Amino acid sequence: MQQVVLATGNKGKVREFRQLLSNQPFEIIPQSEFDVSEVAETGLTFVENAIIKARHAAKITGLPAIADDSGIEVDALAGAPGIYSARYAGEDASDRDNLYKLIKDVENVERPNRTARFQCVLVFMRHADDPTPIVCQASWEGTLLSDPQGENGFGYDPIFWLEANECTSAELAPDIKDKLSHRGQALRKLVDELEATDFLNTLSSLQSHK
């Protein structure tokens, strides 16, 4: 089966990608299994950073690559943390560090004004020099709590409140989260694009000529 490298070592993301792409005719392998180091995210947008990560993984492994760049945008903070979500509390910050920095930064914002959204941009590259990668984007709206709730998610999930579901995204069952989340939406768009184009046939052709 064709292998596709996933440009992340985040275990939560790996689980989500493998679950949502389980019916595709390729195997998702995280870049950590190839000893691919993290690349500097020097882009100024989610799209630029996703392309940087996908190209880096494809170049080192010689495999097609999928990368995402995701983050949370808080309206009361003028869209921050945005592309800096993973390092909001510093370059070596943990998920917990980032979470509690965000809680502190919105502590004086009234609850109705704590509107926020998760953003996800996915990039699929057949090879490192692919001139026409697939790019998919999706978002997920919510508001922010002051106290974390739930154990099922990661990152900012424990404070991302979903009014329609009356819970945080960290309290959703994994299959429900896959249907609703920004990453789930973007991955379904990616699957649609893969099935509507010749990408998969191109992958098969590339593999057969190696």
C-alpha positions in Angstrom: 0.0 0.0 0.0 1.2 3.5 -0.8 2.6 5.3 2.2 1.9 9.0 2.9 3.9 10.9 5.5 2.0 13.0 7.9 4.0 16.1 8.8 3.4 16.0 12.6 4.5 14.1 15.6 1.4 15.2 17.6 -0.3 12.0 18.8 -3.7 13.6 18.9 -3.4 14.7 15.3 -2.1 11.3 14.2 -5.1 9.6 15.7 -7.5 12.0 14.0 -5.9 11.7 10.6 -5.7 7.9 10.7 -9.4 7.7 11.8 -10.7 10.0 9.2 -8.5 8.7 6.3 -8.9 5.0 7.2 -10.9 4.2 4.0 -8.3 5.7 1.7 -6.0 3.5 -0.4 -2.8 4.7 1.4 -1.3 4.3 4.8 -0.7 7.4 7.0 2.8 7.3 8.6 3.8 10.1 11.1 7.0 11.9 10.2 8.4 10.9 13.6 8.7 7.3 12.3 11.2 8.6 9.7 13.1 10.7 12.1 12.0 13.8 10.3 12.8 16.9 12.5 10.3 19.7 13.0 10.8 22.5 10.5 10.7 26.2 11.4 7.2 27.6 10.7 8.3 30.9 9.1 5.1 31.6 7.2 2.7 34.4 8.0 -0.4 32.4 7.3 -1.8 28.9 8.0 -1.5 28.1 4.3 2.2 29.1 4.1 3.1 27.1 7.2 1.2 24.0 6.0 3.0 24.1 2.7 6.4 24.5 4.5 5.7 21.5 6.6 4.4 19.3 3.8 7.3 20.1 1.5 9.9 19.5 4.3 8.4 16.0 5.1 8.1 15.1 1.4 11.7 16.2 0.6 13.3 14.2 3.4 11.2 11.0 3.1 10.7 10.9 -0.7 7.0 10.2 0.0 3.8 12.2 -0.7 3.0 14.3 2.3 0.0 15.7 4.2 0.4 18.7 6.6 -1.9 20.8 8.5 -1.5 24.1 10.2 -4.2 24.7 12.8 -4.9 27.3 15.5 -7.4 29.1 17.4 -8.5 32.7 16.7 -10.0 34.8 19.5 -11.9 37.8 18.4 -11.3 39.8 21.6 -7.5 39.3 21.0 -7.6 40.5 17.4 -7.3 37.0 16.1 -4.5 35.8 18.4 -3.1 33.3 19.0 -3.7 32.4 15.4 -0.7 30.9 13.6 1.2 31.0 17.0 -1.3 28.8 18.8 1.2 25.9 19.3 3.8 28.3 20.8 1.6 30.9 22.4 3.3 30.7 25.8 6.8 30.3 24.2 8.8 28.2 21.8 9.0 25.2 24.2 5.5 25.6 25.7 3.3 22.6 26.5 -0.3 22.4 25.6 -1.1 23.2 29.3 1.1 26.3 29.2 -0.6 27.6 26.1 -4.1 26.8 27.5 -3.5 28.7 30.7 -2.0 31.7 29.0 -5.1 32.0 26.9 -7.3 31.7 29.9 -5.4 34.5 31.6 -5.5 36.7 28.5 -9.3 36.6 28.3 -10.1 36.6 32.0 -11.3 40.2 31.8 -13.4 39.6 28.7 -17.1 39.0 29.3 -18.3 35.5 28.4 -20.5 36.6 25.5 -17.6 38.4 23.9 -15.2 35.4 24.1 -16.1 34.2 20.6 -13.4 32.1 18.9 -12.9 29.6 16.2 -10.5 26.9 15.3 -8.9 27.1 11.9 -7.4 24.3 9.9 -5.6 24.3 6.6 -4.6 21.0 5.0 -2.0 20.6 2.3 -1.5 17.4 0.3 1.7 17.3 -1.9 2.5 14.4 -4.2 6.3 15.2 -3.9 8.4 18.1 -2.6 8.3 20.0 -5.9 4.6 19.5 -6.5 3.4 22.7 -8.3 -0.3 22.1 -7.6 -0.8 20.8 -4.1 -4.3 20.3 -2.8 -5.2 23.0 -0.2 -8.3 22.7 2.0 -9.5 25.0 4.8 -12.2 24.7 7.4 -13.2 26.5 10.7 -15.2 25.6 13.8 -17.0 28.3 15.9 -17.3 28.4 19.7 -16.7 30.5 22.8 -14.1 30.2 25.6 -14.5 29.1 29.2 -12.5 30.1 32.2 -12.1 26.6 33.5 -11.0 23.5 31.5 -13.6 20.7 31.1 -13.1 17.3 29.5 -10.4 14.7 28.9 -10.9 13.6 25.3 -9.2 16.4 23.4 -5.8 18.2 23.3 -4.6 21.7 22.9 -7.3 24.3 23.6 -10.2 21.7 23.4 -10.9 21.8 27.2 -12.0 25.5 27.1 -13.6 25.5 23.6 -17.4 25.6 24.4 -19.9 24.4 21.9 -23.3 26.0 22.6 -25.2 23.5 20.4 -23.7 20.5 22.2 -23.6 22.1 25.6 -20.1 20.9 26.2 -16.5 21.6 25.3 -14.8 19.9 22.4 -12.7 17.9 24.9 -16.0 16.4 26.2 -17.2 15.2 22.8 -16.9 11.5 21.9 -14.1 11.1 19.3 -16.6 10.1 16.5 -18.7 13.2 17.2 -15.7 15.4 17.3 -14.5 14.0 13.9 -17.8 15.0 12.4 -17.8 18.6 13.8 -14.2 19.7 14.1 -12.3 22.0 11.9 -9.8 19.2 11.1 -12.6 16.7 10.4 -14.3 19.2 8.0 -11.0 19.9 6.2 -10.1 16.2 5.9 -13.5 15.5 4.3 -12.8 18.2 1.8 -9.5 16.6 1.1 -11.0 13.2 0.6 -13.5 14.8 -1.9 -10.7 16.5 -3.7 -8.7 13.3 -3.9 -11.6 11.4 -5.3 -12.5 14.1 -7.8 -9.0 14.5 -9.3 -6.3 12.2 -10.6 -4.2 12.6 -7.4 -4.5 8.9 -6.3 -3.8 7.7 -9.9 -0.8 10.0 -9.9 0.4 8.5 -6.6 0.1 5.0 -8.0 2.0 6.0 -11.1 4.8 7.6 -9.1 5.1 4.5 -6.9 5.2 2.1 -9.9 8.1 4.0 -11.4 10.3 3.9 -8.3 
